[in-house]
Amino acid sequence: MDCFEAGILMLKELEGKTSDRETDALMRHLLECPDCLMHFRLLKELINDSLYEKTPVRAPEDFEIQVMTKIRNINAITVVRTKVMKYK
Ligand SMILES: [Zn+2]
C-alpha cells in the first residue's frame, strides 16, 4: 500500500466504513510509515474535537498550528499543480 491509498483508507476508517482486511492493511502501513501515522492521529483529533466540542481541549497547544501548516502545505501543492497545468 502506498501513502495515497493509506490516506483514503484513513478517511474510510474514521467513518467506520473499512472492512477488517482494510483496517489491517492500514494499520500495517501506519506501523511502517511515521508520516501517515502522524496524519492519522491529527485526523482522529480533529474528529474527536468536533464530536466533543464541549469538553476541554486535550490537544497540545501547537495542535492548531500543526493542522494549519498541513492545510497550507496542501493548498501550496494545489496552487503549484494548477500553475503547472496552466503553462503546459
Ligand atoms: Zn505512508
PDB file of the backbone (N, CA, C, O) and the ligand in Angstrom, with CONECT records:
HET     ZN  A 101       1
ATOM      1  N   MET A   1       0.846  -1.199   0.000  1.00  0.00           N
ATOM      2  CA  MET A   1       0.000   0.000   0.000  1.00  0.00           C
ATOM      3  C   MET A   1       0.885   1.254   0.000  1.00  0.00           C
ATOM      4  O   MET A   1       1.872   1.317   0.733  1.00  0.00           O
ATOM      5  N   ASP A   2       0.538   2.235  -0.808  1.00  0.00           N
ATOM      6  CA  ASP A   2       1.292   3.486  -0.762  1.00  0.00           C
ATOM      7  C   ASP A   2       0.560   4.502   0.119  1.00  0.00           C
ATOM      8  O   ASP A   2      -0.538   4.242   0.611  1.00  0.00           O
ATOM      9  N   CYS A   3       1.192   5.660   0.306  1.00  0.00           N
ATOM     10  CA  CYS A   3       0.653   6.659   1.228  1.00  0.00           C
ATOM     11  C   CYS A   3      -0.672   7.237   0.729  1.00  0.00           C
ATOM     12  O   CYS A   3      -1.538   7.596   1.528  1.00  0.00           O
ATOM     13  N   PHE A   4      -0.823   7.323  -0.570  1.00  0.00           N
ATOM     14  CA  PHE A   4      -2.063   7.854  -1.126  1.00  0.00           C
ATOM     15  C   PHE A   4      -3.231   6.933  -0.770  1.00  0.00           C
ATOM     16  O   PHE A   4      -4.288   7.378  -0.322  1.00  0.00           O
ATOM     17  N   GLU A   5      -3.006   5.644  -0.984  1.00  0.00           N
ATOM     18  CA  GLU A   5      -4.018   4.638  -0.664  1.00  0.00           C
ATOM     19  C   GLU A   5      -4.330   4.648   0.840  1.00  0.00           C
ATOM     20  O   GLU A   5      -5.483   4.539   1.258  1.00  0.00           O
ATOM     21  N   ALA A   6      -3.262   4.782   1.632  1.00  0.00           N
ATOM     22  CA  ALA A   6      -3.426   4.818   3.085  1.00  0.00           C
ATOM     23  C   ALA A   6      -4.302   6.004   3.491  1.00  0.00           C
ATOM     24  O   ALA A   6      -5.144   5.890   4.382  1.00  0.00           O
ATOM     25  N   GLY A   7      -4.092   7.144   2.825  1.00  0.00           N
ATOM     26  CA  GLY A   7      -4.882   8.341   3.120  1.00  0.00           C
ATOM     27  C   GLY A   7      -6.367   8.117   2.893  1.00  0.00           C
ATOM     28  O   GLY A   7      -7.203   8.573   3.673  1.00  0.00           O
ATOM     29  N   ILE A   8      -6.685   7.415   1.821  1.00  0.00           N
ATOM     30  CA  ILE A   8      -8.091   7.124   1.512  1.00  0.00           C
ATOM     31  C   ILE A   8      -8.671   6.187   2.571  1.00  0.00           C
ATOM     32  O   ILE A   8      -9.786   6.383   3.056  1.00  0.00           O
ATOM     33  N   LEU A   9      -7.881   5.158   2.919  1.00  0.00           N
ATOM     34  CA  LEU A   9      -8.341   4.201   3.928  1.00  0.00           C
ATOM     35  C   LEU A   9      -8.527   4.870   5.290  1.00  0.00           C
ATOM     36  O   LEU A   9      -9.424   4.500   6.049  1.00  0.00           O
ATOM     37  N   MET A  10      -7.673   5.861   5.601  1.00  0.00           N
ATOM     38  CA  MET A  10      -7.804   6.576   6.878  1.00  0.00           C
ATOM     39  C   MET A  10      -9.179   7.208   7.000  1.00  0.00           C
ATOM     40  O   MET A  10      -9.840   7.103   8.033  1.00  0.00           O
ATOM     41  N   LEU A  11      -9.599   7.867   5.926  1.00  0.00           N
ATOM     42  CA  LEU A  11     -10.898   8.539   5.955  1.00  0.00           C
ATOM     43  C   LEU A  11     -12.017   7.522   6.102  1.00  0.00           C
ATOM     44  O   LEU A  11     -12.970   7.735   6.851  1.00  0.00           O
ATOM     45  N   LYS A  12     -11.892   6.404   5.373  1.00  0.00           N
ATOM     46  CA  LYS A  12     -12.893   5.333   5.478  1.00  0.00           C
ATOM     47  C   LYS A  12     -12.926   4.768   6.889  1.00  0.00           C
ATOM     48  O   LYS A  12     -13.991   4.516   7.454  1.00  0.00           O
ATOM     49  N   GLU A  13     -11.730   4.575   7.446  1.00  0.00           N
ATOM     50  CA  GLU A  13     -11.603   4.023   8.796  1.00  0.00           C
ATOM     51  C   GLU A  13     -12.308   4.930   9.814  1.00  0.00           C
ATOM     52  O   GLU A  13     -13.030   4.462  10.693  1.00  0.00           O
ATOM     53  N   LEU A  14     -12.077   6.230   9.670  1.00  0.00           N
ATOM     54  CA  LEU A  14     -12.651   7.183  10.617  1.00  0.00           C
ATOM     55  C   LEU A  14     -14.172   7.255  10.477  1.00  0.00           C
ATOM     56  O   LEU A  14     -14.877   7.623  11.416  1.00  0.00           O
ATOM     57  N   GLU A  15     -14.658   6.901   9.302  1.00  0.00           N
ATOM     58  CA  GLU A  15     -16.116   6.854   9.100  1.00  0.00           C
ATOM     59  C   GLU A  15     -16.668   5.479   9.454  1.00  0.00           C
ATOM     60  O   GLU A  15     -17.875   5.246   9.378  1.00  0.00           O
ATOM     61  N   GLY A  16     -15.788   4.581   9.838  1.00  0.00           N
ATOM     62  CA  GLY A  16     -16.193   3.222  10.203  1.00  0.00           C
ATOM     63  C   GLY A  16     -16.623   2.390   9.022  1.00  0.00           C
ATOM     64  O   GLY A  16     -17.438   1.477   9.160  1.00  0.00           O
ATOM     65  N   LYS A  17     -16.072   2.705   7.843  1.00  0.00           N
ATOM     66  CA  LYS A  17     -16.527   2.024   6.629  1.00  0.00           C
ATOM     67  C   LYS A  17     -15.529   0.996   6.102  1.00  0.00           C
ATOM     68  O   LYS A  17     -15.761   0.384   5.059  1.00  0.00           O
ATOM     69  N   THR A  18     -14.416   0.802   6.819  1.00  0.00           N
ATOM     70  CA  THR A  18     -13.428  -0.147   6.320  1.00  0.00           C
ATOM     71  C   THR A  18     -13.800  -1.580   6.698  1.00  0.00           C
ATOM     72  O   THR A  18     -14.427  -1.822   7.729  1.00  0.00           O
ATOM     73  N   SER A  19     -13.406  -2.511   5.853  1.00  0.00           N
ATOM     74  CA  SER A  19     -13.535  -3.928   6.196  1.00  0.00           C
ATOM     75  C   SER A  19     -12.375  -4.289   7.122  1.00  0.00           C
ATOM     76  O   SER A  19     -11.415  -3.529   7.253  1.00  0.00           O
ATOM     77  N   ASP A  20     -12.474  -5.464   7.767  1.00  0.00           N
ATOM     78  CA  ASP A  20     -11.393  -5.900   8.663  1.00  0.00           C
ATOM     79  C   ASP A  20     -10.062  -5.946   7.927  1.00  0.00           C
ATOM     80  O   ASP A  20      -9.016  -5.585   8.467  1.00  0.00           O
ATOM     81  N   ARG A  21     -10.130  -6.400   6.677  1.00  0.00           N
ATOM     82  CA  ARG A  21      -8.904  -6.532   5.878  1.00  0.00           C
ATOM     83  C   ARG A  21      -8.298  -5.161   5.587  1.00  0.00           C
ATOM     84  O   ARG A  21      -7.080  -4.994   5.640  1.00  0.00           O
ATOM     85  N   GLU A  22      -9.143  -4.189   5.281  1.00  0.00           N
ATOM     86  CA  GLU A  22      -8.653  -2.839   5.003  1.00  0.00           C
ATOM     87  C   GLU A  22      -8.037  -2.205   6.255  1.00  0.00           C
ATOM     88  O   GLU A  22      -6.979  -1.579   6.192  1.00  0.00           O
ATOM     89  N   THR A  23      -8.724  -2.382   7.400  1.00  0.00           N
ATOM     90  CA  THR A  23      -8.196  -1.858   8.661  1.00  0.00           C
ATOM     91  C   THR A  23      -6.834  -2.463   8.938  1.00  0.00           C
ATOM     92  O   THR A  23      -5.899  -1.768   9.336  1.00  0.00           O
ATOM     93  N   ASP A  24      -6.734  -3.756   8.723  1.00  0.00           N
ATOM     94  CA  ASP A  24      -5.484  -4.480   8.937  1.00  0.00           C
ATOM     95  C   ASP A  24      -4.373  -3.923   8.048  1.00  0.00           C
ATOM     96  O   ASP A  24      -3.258  -3.683   8.511  1.00  0.00           O
ATOM     97  N   ALA A  25      -4.683  -3.724   6.779  1.00  0.00           N
ATOM     98  CA  ALA A  25      -3.699  -3.212   5.823  1.00  0.00           C
ATOM     99  C   ALA A  25      -3.284  -1.797   6.209  1.00  0.00           C
ATOM    100  O   ALA A  25      -2.109  -1.441   6.121  1.00  0.00           O
ATOM    101  N   LEU A  26      -4.249  -0.998   6.634  1.00  0.00           N
ATOM    102  CA  LEU A  26      -3.960   0.382   7.039  1.00  0.00           C
ATOM    103  C   LEU A  26      -3.057   0.401   8.262  1.00  0.00           C
ATOM    104  O   LEU A  26      -2.078   1.147   8.303  1.00  0.00           O
ATOM    105  N   MET A  27      -3.383  -0.421   9.263  1.00  0.00           N
ATOM    106  CA  MET A  27      -2.587  -0.453  10.483  1.00  0.00           C
ATOM    107  C   MET A  27      -1.150  -0.880  10.182  1.00  0.00           C
ATOM    108  O   MET A  27      -0.199  -0.364  10.770  1.00  0.00           O
ATOM    109  N   ARG A  28      -1.011  -1.830   9.258  1.00  0.00           N
ATOM    110  CA  ARG A  28       0.338  -2.275   8.900  1.00  0.00           C
ATOM    111  C   ARG A  28       1.120  -1.143   8.233  1.00  0.00           C
ATOM    112  O   ARG A  28       2.318  -0.984   8.464  1.00  0.00           O
ATOM    113  N   HIS A  29       0.427  -0.358   7.403  1.00  0.00           N
ATOM    114  CA  HIS A  29       1.106   0.777   6.772  1.00  0.00           C
ATOM    115  C   HIS A  29       1.496   1.816   7.831  1.00  0.00           C
ATOM    116  O   HIS A  29       2.593   2.373   7.783  1.00  0.00           O
ATOM    117  N   LEU A  30       0.604   2.069   8.775  1.00  0.00           N
ATOM    118  CA  LEU A  30       0.871   3.081   9.803  1.00  0.00           C
ATOM    119  C   LEU A  30       2.072   2.693  10.663  1.00  0.00           C
ATOM    120  O   LEU A  30       2.819   3.556  11.124  1.00  0.00           O
ATOM    121  N   LEU A  31       2.251   1.404  10.873  1.00  0.00           N
ATOM    122  CA  LEU A  31       3.399   0.942  11.661  1.00  0.00           C
ATOM    123  C   LEU A  31       4.721   1.210  10.949  1.00  0.00           C
ATOM    124  O   LEU A  31       5.760   1.412  11.578  1.00  0.00           O
ATOM    125  N   GLU A  32       4.650   1.205   9.618  1.00  0.00           N
ATOM    126  CA  GLU A  32       5.878   1.377   8.838  1.00  0.00           C
ATOM    127  C   GLU A  32       6.103   2.822   8.404  1.00  0.00           C
ATOM    128  O   GLU A  32       7.203   3.182   7.986  1.00  0.00           O
ATOM    129  N   CYS A  33       5.066   3.647   8.503  1.00  0.00           N
ATOM    130  CA  CYS A  33       5.142   4.980   7.915  1.00  0.00           C
ATOM    131  C   CYS A  33       4.793   6.052   8.952  1.00  0.00           C
ATOM    132  O   CYS A  33       3.616   6.329   9.180  1.00  0.00           O
ATOM    133  N   PRO A  34       5.800   6.652   9.576  1.00  0.00           N
ATOM    134  CA  PRO A  34       5.556   7.657  10.633  1.00  0.00           C
ATOM    135  C   PRO A  34       4.758   8.864  10.128  1.00  0.00           C
ATOM    136  O   PRO A  34       3.978   9.448  10.881  1.00  0.00           O
ATOM    137  N   ASP A  35       4.948   9.235   8.868  1.00  0.00           N
ATOM    138  CA  ASP A  35       4.218  10.378   8.310  1.00  0.00           C
ATOM    139  C   ASP A  35       2.713  10.130   8.310  1.00  0.00           C
ATOM    140  O   ASP A  35       1.921  10.980   8.718  1.00  0.00           O
ATOM    141  N   CYS A  36       2.348   8.949   7.844  1.00  0.00           N
ATOM    142  CA  CYS A  36       0.928   8.609   7.779  1.00  0.00           C
ATOM    143  C   CYS A  36       0.359   8.439   9.183  1.00  0.00           C
ATOM    144  O   CYS A  36      -0.790   8.798   9.443  1.00  0.00           O
ATOM    145  N   LEU A  37       1.170   7.888  10.087  1.00  0.00           N
ATOM    146  CA  LEU A  37       0.717   7.706  11.468  1.00  0.00           C
ATOM    147  C   LEU A  37       0.389   9.059  12.085  1.00  0.00           C
ATOM    148  O   LEU A  37      -0.630   9.204  12.759  1.00  0.00           O
ATOM    149  N   MET A  38       1.242  10.044  11.859  1.00  0.00           N
ATOM    150  CA  MET A  38       1.011  11.375  12.408  1.00  0.00           C
ATOM    151  C   MET A  38      -0.240  11.989  11.781  1.00  0.00           C
ATOM    152  O   MET A  38      -1.056  12.610  12.462  1.00  0.00           O
ATOM    153  N   HIS A  39      -0.369  11.802  10.484  1.00  0.00           N
ATOM    154  CA  HIS A  39      -1.527  12.328   9.765  1.00  0.00           C
ATOM    155  C   HIS A  39      -2.817  11.710  10.313  1.00  0.00           C
ATOM    156  O   HIS A  39      -3.810  12.408  10.520  1.00  0.00           O
ATOM    157  N   PHE A  40      -2.790  10.407  10.542  1.00  0.00           N
ATOM    158  CA  PHE A  40      -3.950   9.693  11.046  1.00  0.00           C
ATOM    159  C   PHE A  40      -4.322  10.198  12.441  1.00  0.00           C
ATOM    160  O   PHE A  40      -5.499  10.374  12.754  1.00  0.00           O
ATOM    161  N   ARG A  41      -3.305  10.429  13.274  1.00  0.00           N
ATOM    162  CA  ARG A  41      -3.553  10.949  14.622  1.00  0.00           C
ATOM    163  C   ARG A  41      -4.199  12.326  14.571  1.00  0.00           C
ATOM    164  O   ARG A  41      -5.125  12.615  15.329  1.00  0.00           O
ATOM    165  N   LEU A  42      -3.705  13.170  13.675  1.00  0.00           N
ATOM    166  CA  LEU A  42      -4.274  14.514  13.527  1.00  0.00           C
ATOM    167  C   LEU A  42      -5.740  14.438  13.105  1.00  0.00           C
ATOM    168  O   LEU A  42      -6.590  15.155  13.634  1.00  0.00           O
ATOM    169  N   LEU A  43      -6.018  13.560  12.150  1.00  0.00           N
ATOM    170  CA  LEU A  43      -7.395  13.405  11.677  1.00  0.00           C
ATOM    171  C   LEU A  43      -8.305  12.949  12.816  1.00  0.00           C
ATOM    172  O   LEU A  43      -9.423  13.438  12.974  1.00  0.00           O
ATOM    173  N   LYS A  44      -7.797  12.000  13.604  1.00  0.00           N
ATOM    174  CA  LYS A  44      -8.583  11.484  14.721  1.00  0.00           C
ATOM    175  C   LYS A  44      -8.871  12.583  15.739  1.00  0.00           C
ATOM    176  O   LYS A  44      -9.986  12.695  16.250  1.00  0.00           O
ATOM    177  N   GLU A  45      -7.844  13.396  16.028  1.00  0.00           N
ATOM    178  CA  GLU A  45      -8.003  14.511  16.969  1.00  0.00           C
ATOM    179  C   GLU A  45      -9.057  15.478  16.459  1.00  0.00           C
ATOM    180  O   GLU A  45      -9.909  15.941  17.216  1.00  0.00           O
ATOM    181  N   LEU A  46      -8.991  15.778  15.171  1.00  0.00           N
ATOM    182  CA  LEU A  46      -9.954  16.698  14.565  1.00  0.00           C
ATOM    183  C   LEU A  46     -11.368  16.184  14.758  1.00  0.00           C
ATOM    184  O   LEU A  46     -12.270  16.934  15.131  1.00  0.00           O
ATOM    185  N   ILE A  47     -11.551  14.893  14.500  1.00  0.00           N
ATOM    186  CA  ILE A  47     -12.885  14.301  14.603  1.00  0.00           C
ATOM    187  C   ILE A  47     -13.341  14.269  16.052  1.00  0.00           C
ATOM    188  O   ILE A  47     -14.496  14.570  16.351  1.00  0.00           O
ATOM    189  N   ASN A  48     -12.430  13.904  16.957  1.00  0.00           N
ATOM    190  CA  ASN A  48     -12.785  13.897  18.379  1.00  0.00           C
ATOM    191  C   ASN A  48     -13.186  15.283  18.846  1.00  0.00           C
ATOM    192  O   ASN A  48     -14.148  15.437  19.599  1.00  0.00           O
ATOM    193  N   ASP A  49     -12.449  16.293  18.398  1.00  0.00           N
ATOM    194  CA  ASP A  49     -12.759  17.664  18.798  1.00  0.00           C
ATOM    195  C   ASP A  49     -14.140  18.079  18.322  1.00  0.00           C
ATOM    196  O   ASP A  49     -14.881  18.740  19.050  1.00  0.00           O
ATOM    197  N   SER A  50     -14.488  17.692  17.099  1.00  0.00           N
ATOM    198  CA  SER A  50     -15.787  18.126  16.599  1.00  0.00           C
ATOM    199  C   SER A  50     -16.916  17.322  17.240  1.00  0.00           C
ATOM    200  O   SER A  50     -18.049  17.796  17.317  1.00  0.00           O
ATOM    201  N   LEU A  51     -16.609  16.098  17.704  1.00  0.00           N
ATOM    202  CA  LEU A  51     -17.641  15.295  18.373  1.00  0.00           C
ATOM    203  C   LEU A  51     -17.864  15.750  19.808  1.00  0.00           C
ATOM    204  O   LEU A  51     -18.982  15.691  20.319  1.00  0.00           O
ATOM    205  N   TYR A  52     -16.800  16.201  20.452  1.00  0.00           N
ATOM    206  CA  TYR A  52     -16.894  16.566  21.865  1.00  0.00           C
ATOM    207  C   TYR A  52     -16.499  18.022  22.064  1.00  0.00           C
ATOM    208  O   TYR A  52     -15.590  18.340  22.831  1.00  0.00           O
ATOM    209  N   GLU A  53     -17.193  18.885  21.366  1.00  0.00           N
ATOM    210  CA  GLU A  53     -16.831  20.293  21.399  1.00  0.00           C
ATOM    211  C   GLU A  53     -16.888  20.909  22.790  1.00  0.00           C
ATOM    212  O   GLU A  53     -16.172  21.864  23.090  1.00  0.00           O
ATOM    213  N   LYS A  54     -17.753  20.347  23.640  1.00  0.00           N
ATOM    214  CA  LYS A  54     -17.956  20.975  24.943  1.00  0.00           C
ATOM    215  C   LYS A  54     -16.925  20.546  25.984  1.00  0.00           C
ATOM    216  O   LYS A  54     -16.827  21.157  27.048  1.00  0.00           O
ATOM    217  N   THR A  55     -16.163  19.509  25.686  1.00  0.00           N
ATOM    218  CA  THR A  55     -15.136  19.084  26.638  1.00  0.00           C
ATOM    219  C   THR A  55     -13.908  19.986  26.480  1.00  0.00           C
ATOM    220  O   THR A  55     -13.664  20.520  25.398  1.00  0.00           O
ATOM    221  N   PRO A  56     -13.143  20.155  27.552  1.00  0.00           N
ATOM    222  CA  PRO A  56     -11.937  20.992  27.459  1.00  0.00           C
ATOM    223  C   PRO A  56     -10.979  20.455  26.405  1.00  0.00           C
ATOM    224  O   PRO A  56     -10.934  19.255  26.135  1.00  0.00           O
ATOM    225  N   VAL A  57     -10.238  21.342  25.834  1.00  0.00           N
ATOM    226  CA  VAL A  57      -9.309  20.960  24.761  1.00  0.00           C
ATOM    227  C   VAL A  57      -8.199  20.076  25.331  1.00  0.00           C
ATOM    228  O   VAL A  57      -7.522  20.433  26.295  1.00  0.00           O
ATOM    229  N   ARG A  58      -8.039  18.913  24.703  1.00  0.00           N
ATOM    230  CA  ARG A  58      -6.997  17.999  25.161  1.00  0.00           C
ATOM    231  C   ARG A  58      -5.793  18.007  24.229  1.00  0.00           C
ATOM    232  O   ARG A  58      -4.736  17.458  24.542  1.00  0.00           O
ATOM    233  N   ALA A  59      -5.980  18.645  23.075  1.00  0.00           N
ATOM    234  CA  ALA A  59      -4.897  18.653  22.090  1.00  0.00           C
ATOM    235  C   ALA A  59      -3.744  19.517  22.581  1.00  0.00           C
ATOM    236  O   ALA A  59      -3.954  20.465  23.338  1.00  0.00           O
ATOM    237  N   PRO A  60      -2.535  19.197  22.156  1.00  0.00           N
ATOM    238  CA  PRO A  60      -1.392  20.042  22.528  1.00  0.00           C
ATOM    239  C   PRO A  60      -1.575  21.456  22.001  1.00  0.00           C
ATOM    240  O   PRO A  60      -2.336  21.684  21.061  1.00  0.00           O
ATOM    241  N   GLU A  61      -0.876  22.402  22.611  1.00  0.00           N
ATOM    242  CA  GLU A  61      -1.060  23.821  22.269  1.00  0.00           C
ATOM    243  C   GLU A  61      -0.755  24.121  20.813  1.00  0.00           C
ATOM    244  O   GLU A  61      -1.380  24.981  20.192  1.00  0.00           O
ATOM    245  N   ASP A  62       0.228  23.387  20.275  1.00  0.00           N
ATOM    246  CA  ASP A  62       0.591  23.681  18.889  1.00  0.00           C
ATOM    247  C   ASP A  62      -0.206  22.853  17.891  1.00  0.00           C
ATOM    248  O   ASP A  62       0.105  22.823  16.700  1.00  0.00           O
ATOM    249  N   PHE A  63      -1.243  22.178  18.396  1.00  0.00           N
ATOM    250  CA  PHE A  63      -2.031  21.318  17.514  1.00  0.00           C
ATOM    251  C   PHE A  63      -2.615  22.097  16.335  1.00  0.00           C
ATOM    252  O   PHE A  63      -2.535  21.672  15.183  1.00  0.00           O
ATOM    253  N   GLU A  64      -3.209  23.262  16.664  1.00  0.00           N
ATOM    254  CA  GLU A  64      -3.844  24.056  15.615  1.00  0.00           C
ATOM    255  C   GLU A  64      -2.817  24.501  14.575  1.00  0.00           C
ATOM    256  O   GLU A  64      -3.083  24.497  13.373  1.00  0.00           O
ATOM    257  N   ILE A  65      -1.641  24.883  15.067  1.00  0.00           N
ATOM    258  CA  ILE A  65      -0.568  25.312  14.168  1.00  0.00           C
ATOM    259  C   ILE A  65      -0.186  24.158  13.241  1.00  0.00           C
ATOM    260  O   ILE A  65      -0.002  24.343  12.038  1.00  0.00           O
ATOM    261  N   GLN A  66      -0.071  22.972  13.825  1.00  0.00           N
ATOM    262  CA  GLN A  66       0.280  21.790  13.019  1.00  0.00           C
ATOM    263  C   GLN A  66      -0.743  21.562  11.920  1.00  0.00           C
ATOM    264  O   GLN A  66      -0.393  21.311  10.767  1.00  0.00           O
ATOM    265  N   VAL A  67      -2.027  21.654  12.301  1.00  0.00           N
ATOM    266  CA  VAL A  67      -3.095  21.422  11.326  1.00  0.00           C
ATOM    267  C   VAL A  67      -3.065  22.506  10.263  1.00  0.00           C
ATOM    268  O   VAL A  67      -3.168  22.220   9.070  1.00  0.00           O
ATOM    269  N   MET A  68      -2.924  23.754  10.699  1.00  0.00           N
ATOM    270  CA  MET A  68      -2.904  24.866   9.750  1.00  0.00           C
ATOM    271  C   MET A  68      -1.720  24.734   8.790  1.00  0.00           C
ATOM    272  O   MET A  68      -1.845  25.009   7.597  1.00  0.00           O
ATOM    273  N   THR A  69      -0.572  24.311   9.323  1.00  0.00           N
ATOM    274  CA  THR A  69       0.596  24.129   8.472  1.00  0.00           C
ATOM    275  C   THR A  69       0.304  23.069   7.421  1.00  0.00           C
ATOM    276  O   THR A  69       0.637  23.229   6.247  1.00  0.00           O
ATOM    277  N   LYS A  70      -0.319  21.988   7.861  1.00  0.00           N
ATOM    278  CA  LYS A  70      -0.661  20.918   6.924  1.00  0.00           C
ATOM    279  C   LYS A  70      -1.601  21.428   5.848  1.00  0.00           C
ATOM    280  O   LYS A  70      -1.415  21.154   4.663  1.00  0.00           O
ATOM    281  N   ILE A  71      -2.613  22.174   6.272  1.00  0.00           N
ATOM    282  CA  ILE A  71      -3.599  22.686   5.316  1.00  0.00           C
ATOM    283  C   ILE A  71      -2.914  23.633   4.336  1.00  0.00           C
ATOM    284  O   ILE A  71      -3.182  23.587   3.135  1.00  0.00           O
ATOM    285  N   ARG A  72      -2.022  24.500   4.851  1.00  0.00           N
ATOM    286  CA  ARG A  72      -1.288  25.426   3.982  1.00  0.00           C
ATOM    287  C   ARG A  72      -0.428  24.657   2.993  1.00  0.00           C
ATOM    288  O   ARG A  72      -0.350  25.016   1.818  1.00  0.00           O
ATOM    289  N   ASN A  73       0.217  23.601   3.469  1.00  0.00           N
ATOM    290  CA  ASN A  73       1.032  22.782   2.572  1.00  0.00           C
ATOM    291  C   ASN A  73       0.188  22.204   1.458  1.00  0.00           C
ATOM    292  O   ASN A  73       0.590  22.206   0.294  1.00  0.00           O
ATOM    293  N   ILE A  74      -0.986  21.709   1.820  1.00  0.00           N
ATOM    294  CA  ILE A  74      -1.884  21.120   0.814  1.00  0.00           C
ATOM    295  C   ILE A  74      -2.282  22.194  -0.189  1.00  0.00           C
ATOM    296  O   ILE A  74      -2.264  21.958  -1.397  1.00  0.00           O
ATOM    297  N   ASN A  75      -2.643  23.385   0.315  1.00  0.00           N
ATOM    298  CA  ASN A  75      -3.017  24.490  -0.572  1.00  0.00           C
ATOM    299  C   ASN A  75      -1.871  24.852  -1.497  1.00  0.00           C
ATOM    300  O   ASN A  75      -2.076  25.077  -2.690  1.00  0.00           O
ATOM    301  N   ALA A  76      -0.654  24.909  -0.947  1.00  0.00           N
ATOM    302  CA  ALA A  76       0.513  25.268  -1.736  1.00  0.00           C
ATOM    303  C   ALA A  76       0.711  24.267  -2.870  1.00  0.00           C
ATOM    304  O   ALA A  76       0.994  24.644  -4.008  1.00  0.00           O
ATOM    305  N   ILE A  77       0.556  22.982  -2.539  1.00  0.00           N
ATOM    306  CA  ILE A  77       0.716  21.940  -3.556  1.00  0.00           C
ATOM    307  C   ILE A  77      -0.334  22.119  -4.646  1.00  0.00           C
ATOM    308  O   ILE A  77      -0.029  22.010  -5.834  1.00  0.00           O
ATOM    309  N   THR A  78      -1.572  22.394  -4.237  1.00  0.00           N
ATOM    310  CA  THR A  78      -2.662  22.560  -5.202  1.00  0.00           C
ATOM    311  C   THR A  78      -2.379  23.744  -6.116  1.00  0.00           C
ATOM    312  O   THR A  78      -2.586  23.660  -7.326  1.00  0.00           O
ATOM    313  N   VAL A  79      -1.899  24.861  -5.535  1.00  0.00           N
ATOM    314  CA  VAL A  79      -1.602  26.061  -6.322  1.00  0.00           C
ATOM    315  C   VAL A  79      -0.514  25.761  -7.337  1.00  0.00           C
ATOM    316  O   VAL A  79      -0.625  26.114  -8.511  1.00  0.00           O
ATOM    317  N   VAL A  80       0.552  25.097  -6.863  1.00  0.00           N
ATOM    318  CA  VAL A  80       1.663  24.761  -7.763  1.00  0.00           C
ATOM    319  C   VAL A  80       1.163  23.882  -8.906  1.00  0.00           C
ATOM    320  O   VAL A  80       1.495  24.107 -10.070  1.00  0.00           O
ATOM    321  N   ARG A  81       0.364  22.883  -8.560  1.00  0.00           N
ATOM    322  CA  ARG A  81      -0.156  21.971  -9.587  1.00  0.00           C
ATOM    323  C   ARG A  81      -0.992  22.735 -10.612  1.00  0.00           C
ATOM    324  O   ARG A  81      -0.863  22.513 -11.816  1.00  0.00           O
ATOM    325  N   THR A  82      -1.845  23.633 -10.129  1.00  0.00           N
ATOM    326  CA  THR A  82      -2.708  24.395 -11.022  1.00  0.00           C
ATOM    327  C   THR A  82      -1.866  25.233 -11.966  1.00  0.00           C
ATOM    328  O   THR A  82      -2.147  25.306 -13.163  1.00  0.00           O
ATOM    329  N   LYS A  83      -0.821  25.873 -11.420  1.00  0.00           N
ATOM    330  CA  LYS A  83       0.044  26.722 -12.245  1.00  0.00           C
ATOM    331  C   LYS A  83       0.766  25.891 -13.298  1.00  0.00           C
ATOM    332  O   LYS A  83       0.867  26.292 -14.457  1.00  0.00           O
ATOM    333  N   VAL A  84       1.271  24.722 -12.880  1.00  0.00           N
ATOM    334  CA  VAL A  84       1.985  23.846 -13.814  1.00  0.00           C
ATOM    335  C   VAL A  84       1.054  23.441 -14.948  1.00  0.00           C
ATOM    336  O   VAL A  84       1.450  23.437 -16.114  1.00  0.00           O
ATOM    337  N   MET A  85      -0.182  23.101 -14.603  1.00  0.00           N
ATOM    338  CA  MET A  85      -1.153  22.671 -15.612  1.00  0.00           C
ATOM    339  C   MET A  85      -1.406  23.800 -16.607  1.00  0.00           C
ATOM    340  O   MET A  85      -1.511  23.561 -17.810  1.00  0.00           O
ATOM    341  N   LYS A  86      -1.504  25.034 -16.101  1.00  0.00           N
ATOM    342  CA  LYS A  86      -1.820  26.175 -16.956  1.00  0.00           C
ATOM    343  C   LYS A  86      -0.741  26.412 -18.012  1.00  0.00           C
ATOM    344  O   LYS A  86      -1.041  26.760 -19.155  1.00  0.00           O
ATOM    345  N   TYR A  87       0.528  26.218 -17.610  1.00  0.00           N
ATOM    346  CA  TYR A  87       1.619  26.551 -18.515  1.00  0.00           C
ATOM    347  C   TYR A  87       1.981  25.396 -19.445  1.00  0.00           C
ATOM    348  O   TYR A  87       2.893  25.519 -20.263  1.00  0.00           O
ATOM    349  N   LYS A  88       1.279  24.292 -19.324  1.00  0.00           N
ATOM    350  CA  LYS A  88       1.609  23.156 -20.208  1.00  0.00           C
ATOM    351  C   LYS A  88       0.984  23.333 -21.575  1.00  0.00           C
ATOM    352  O   LYS A  88       1.152  22.480 -22.446  1.00  0.00           O
TER     353      LYS A  88
HETATM  354 ZN    ZN A 101       2.511   6.403   4.331  1.00  0.00          ZN2+
END
